[in-house]
Amino acid sequence: MNEVTLEEIHEDLLSIKNYLNKIMVYFEEDEFELSDEIKKRIIESRKMPMSQMITQEEVEKEFL
């Protein structure tokens, strides 16, 4: 096993803390709203019958 110093652990923890703080900004942001166009598309998509939708498997075949 490699030896790790407390300083290295401290630096890693600070780095993780920094990443978490950046991620938290997205969760704490109250100003994010869907545009009217997106809201319209959601409403339209909910009107579509399930029988007209493609399956997850079909999506994976096309894109993966």
N, C-alpha and C positions, 0 to 999 in steps of 0.2 A: 504494500500500500504506500501511496505517496503521503508524505507529511505535509500538513497544512498549518500555516501560522494563523494566529488570531487576527493579524492584520488582513490576511487574505479573506478570512471569513467575514470580517467586518466590511471589507470592500464589496464582497458579494452580497451581503445583506443590504448595504446601501443601494446597490444596483437594483436589487429586487424591490426595495422600497420605492425607488424612483419609477420603475415600471408600473407598480401598483398604483402609485399616485396618478400616473398618466391614464391608466385604465379607469380609475374612479371618476375622472373628469367626465367621461362619457355617461356614467350612471347618474351623476349629480346634475348634469346639465338639464335645466328645465325648458330651455328655449327651443329644443328640437321639436319641430312639428312637421307633419306630412304636408306636402304641397297639395294644392287642389287637384292637380292632375293625378297624383297618386291616389288620393281619396276616391276620385272618380273611377279609376281603374279597379280599385278594390271592390267598390260597389258593383261594377259591371261583372267582375269575376265571380262574385257571389251569386249572381243571377244565372250563371252557366250551369247546366245540369252536369252532375258527376259523370254521366255516361259520355259526355263530350270531352272530358279531360283525359290526358294521357297518364299512364302509370309511372311510378318511380322507375321501374325497370326500363321503360321506353326512354325515359330521360337519360338514364345511365348508359344505355346502348348508344345513344346519339352523342353524348358528350364525354364519355370516359374511354 
